[in-house]
Amino acid sequence: MKILVIGGAGYIGSHIVKLLKTTNHKIEILDNISTGYKENTQGLKLHLCDLSNTSKLHDILALNKFDSIMHFAGSINVSESFVNPRKYYENNLINTINLLNCMVDLNIENIIFSSSAAVYGNIDGNKPIKENFPVKPINPYGNTKAIVEKILEDYDKTYNLKYVSLRYFNACGAHLDGTIGEMHNPETHIIPIILQVASGRRDKLEIYGNDYDTKDGTCIRDFIHVMDLADAHLKALEKLTFTKKSEVFNVGNNQGYSINDIIKSVKEVTKKNIKMELKPRRLGDPAILIADNEKIKLNLNWKPKYSDLNTIIETAWQWEKTLANKI
Ligand SMILES: NC(=O)c1ccc[n+]([C@@H]2O[C@H](COP(=O)([O-])OP(=O)(O)OC[C@H]3O[C@@H](n4cnc5c(N)ncnc54)[C@H](O)[C@@H]3O)[C@@H](O)[C@H]2O)c1
């Protein structure tokens, strides 16, 4: 199969690209290198293109005859989406509609879409979240993902566009071989932030609220190793092209760790002290988000292999030390 990985120069996309390189599939990358890195595309054809450039995008897709698309490109910072919602509706929504329209016009039938646990918003009770729980995002970022999922549903019904929407929980960790990892700038994700404090690249960790209704008052999240995410994408695409049935899956570990759990594990792995400052709660942060992952386990024969907290922190720490040494 010939696959176009859009956003393949970024954190999650680069791990899927690395996995796809070990298969028989032919892969190319499309990216504008706005938050991704050219070095993640080495050895592969890179189409340097912004998704807002519809005519260029159309030409690339028309010329190259891809069978399937994986779409990782987007803006990912929940807090920023409150301050600059326009950026999120333009990049995550309008640009995705551009892409879907090109696909429909050119009869490209399959897409794997990077959705997010942010589509669920605040869930009543502490139960793991199933895919059929209400979709009620509480931030503009989550709204963009939820709206794209609705559009995908409509495009499937009317244009026969087939999709798998993967609702990731917290992507984390780095490749086991130490060559790629998370490198957002600015970094907003909790694990790399704590590790930057441990390596001395950041002064302190800010904790946003310790009065949530959780076991230790800090937020609880479901952390999924990026290599497990990559595996989910490959399995989702292969199943989709075989069954031609659109699906939505959570991709999570079905286990929650609090911010304090993460800090404890980082201290154990790095043997460093973590300087902290308590801040007020942030807008749009639910107390607990844990995935029910039964559906993806059953349908795709997928299960997390690297998402125990120790492997996550060990691989992310190895990567952080590489980054810290480069500076
Ligand atoms: N990181 C997480 O924990 C997480 C959780 C849930 C969902 N997601 C989703 O996964 C996807 C990938 O996230 P990531 O952490 O790898 O982000 P990232 O910023 O590392 O990667 C995004 C990639 O897309 C490219 N890109 C962005 N806008 C583009 C545009 N208009 N045209 C062309 N290329 C563009 C960037 O240059 C980058 O290479 C995003 O859609 C994000 O919403 C991420």
The ligand as a Tripos MOL2 file, in Angstrom:
@<TRIPOS>MOLECULE
LIG
   44    48     1     0     0
SMALL
NO_CHARGES

@<TRIPOS>ATOM
      1 N1          0.6740   14.5470   21.7190 N.am      1 LIG1
      2 C1         -0.4440   14.0840   22.3100 C.2       1 LIG1
      3 O1         -0.4270   13.6950   23.4930 O.2       1 LIG1
      4 C2         -1.7270   14.0060   21.5210 C.ar      1 LIG1
      5 C3         -2.8860   13.5640   22.1720 C.ar      1 LIG1
      6 C4         -4.0660   13.4690   21.4470 C.ar      1 LIG1
      7 C5         -4.0840   13.8010   20.1030 C.ar      1 LIG1
      8 N2         -2.9530   14.2400   19.4950 N.ar      1 LIG1
      9 C6         -3.0010   14.5910   18.0590 C.3       1 LIG1
     10 O2         -1.9780   13.9040   17.3830 O.3       1 LIG1
     11 C7         -1.5020   14.6840   16.2750 C.3       1 LIG1
     12 C8          0.0080   14.7550   16.3170 C.3       1 LIG1
     13 O3          0.4330   15.3210   17.5460 O.3       1 LIG1
     14 P1          1.9900   15.5190   17.8700 P.3       1 LIG1
     15 O4          2.1220   15.5330   19.3470 O.co2     1 LIG1
     16 O5          2.7850   14.5730   17.0770 O.co2     1 LIG1
     17 O6          2.2080   17.0110   17.3290 O.3       1 LIG1
     18 P2          3.4590   17.6420   16.5360 P.3       1 LIG1
     19 O7          3.2750   19.1070   16.6160 O.co2     1 LIG1
     20 O8          4.7320   17.0650   17.0330 O.co2     1 LIG1
     21 O9          3.2250   17.1290   15.0400 O.3       1 LIG1
     22 C9          2.3360   17.7530   14.1450 C.3       1 LIG1
     23 C10         3.0100   17.7460   12.7730 C.3       1 LIG1
     24 O10         2.1050   18.3190   11.8150 O.3       1 LIG1
     25 C11         2.7810   19.3460   11.0670 C.3       1 LIG1
     26 N3          1.7560   20.3360   10.6990 N.ar      1 LIG1
     27 C12         1.0110   21.0940   11.5500 C.ar      1 LIG1
     28 N4          0.1790   21.8940   10.8460 N.ar      1 LIG1
     29 C13         0.3900   21.6160    9.5340 C.ar      1 LIG1
     30 C14        -0.1650   22.1400    8.3250 C.ar      1 LIG1
     31 N5         -1.0880   23.1010    8.3250 N.pl3     1 LIG1
     32 N6          0.2930   21.6300    7.1450 N.ar      1 LIG1
     33 C15         1.2510   20.6680    7.1240 C.ar      1 LIG1
     34 N7          1.8030   20.1460    8.2340 N.ar      1 LIG1
     35 C16         1.3790   20.6380    9.4320 C.ar      1 LIG1
     36 C17         3.8630   19.8750   11.9870 C.3       1 LIG1
     37 O11         4.9410   20.4860   11.3220 O.3       1 LIG1
     38 C18         4.2830   18.5950   12.7280 C.3       1 LIG1
     39 O12         5.2940   17.8930   12.0030 O.3       1 LIG1
     40 C19        -2.2110   16.0310   16.3750 C.3       1 LIG1
     41 O13        -3.2960   16.0520   15.4810 O.3       1 LIG1
     42 C20        -2.7190   16.0590   17.8180 C.3       1 LIG1
     43 O14        -3.8880   16.8390   17.9480 O.3       1 LIG1
     44 C21        -1.7620   14.3550   20.1610 C.ar      1 LIG1
@<TRIPOS>BOND
     1     1     2 1
     2     2     3 2
     3     2     4 1
     4     4     5 ar
     5     4    44 ar
     6     5     6 ar
     7     6     7 ar
     8     7     8 ar
     9     8     9 1
    10     8    44 ar
    11     9    10 1
    12     9    42 1
    13    10    11 1
    14    11    12 1
    15    11    40 1
    16    12    13 1
    17    13    14 1
    18    14    15 2
    19    14    16 1
    20    14    17 1
    21    17    18 1
    22    18    19 2
    23    18    20 1
    24    18    21 1
    25    21    22 1
    26    22    23 1
    27    23    24 1
    28    23    38 1
    29    24    25 1
    30    25    26 1
    31    25    36 1
    32    26    27 ar
    33    26    35 ar
    34    27    28 ar
    35    28    29 ar
    36    29    30 ar
    37    29    35 ar
    38    30    31 1
    39    30    32 ar
    40    32    33 ar
    41    33    34 ar
    42    34    35 ar
    43    36    37 1
    44    36    38 1
    45    38    39 1
    46    40    41 1
    47    40    42 1
    48    42    43 1
@<TRIPOS>SUBSTRUCTURE
     1 LIG1         1 GROUP 0 **** ****
